[in-house]
Amino acid sequence: MSHAPHDDRRRWMGILARASAEALRTRLAEAPPLPPHTRLRGPETGLVMLRGRAGGDGAPFNLSEMTVTRCAVTLPEGQVGHAYVAGRDAAQAELAALLDAALQDPARRPALLAMVVEPLAAAQEAARAETARKAAATRVQFFTMATMR
């Protein structure tokens, strides 16, 4: 049994969850119209417990709580979309859930991937690269300093 469809869905759900409601609206303005949907759950806002591990592999401990908004929608064809997003943005959660449902339709998937998901993924990667570039500029080479004595 292939896990590729699950991997694809996991990828697009992550991209949609990290995109702001404004970014989702902007990308959707250029995409084919989405079908009407029905809310199954939410959007609802609550807290989740973040867990950590000392040293990355030690005993788990409760680190903090984080605000999360979730939503589930269904399309007339029967696809069910889910989304969990950080923060309190109900519109972001609903748009992400709607896109998750629409992306499950093989007829809609190619256009939505090309016009919504991939541009969002590229923008998120560019933002990560910029953050990494700024962090690298402040890096201190302690080895070099130690050998200068």
Secondary structure, DSSP 4 states (H G I P E B T S, - for coil): ---HHHHHHHHHHHHHHHS-HHHHHHHHHTSPPPPP-EEEEEEEEEEEEEEEEGGGTS-EEEEEEEEEEEEEEE-TTS-EEEEEEESS-HHHHHHHHHHHHHHTSTTTHHHHIIIIIHHHHHHHHHHHHHHHHHHHHT---HHHHHHT-
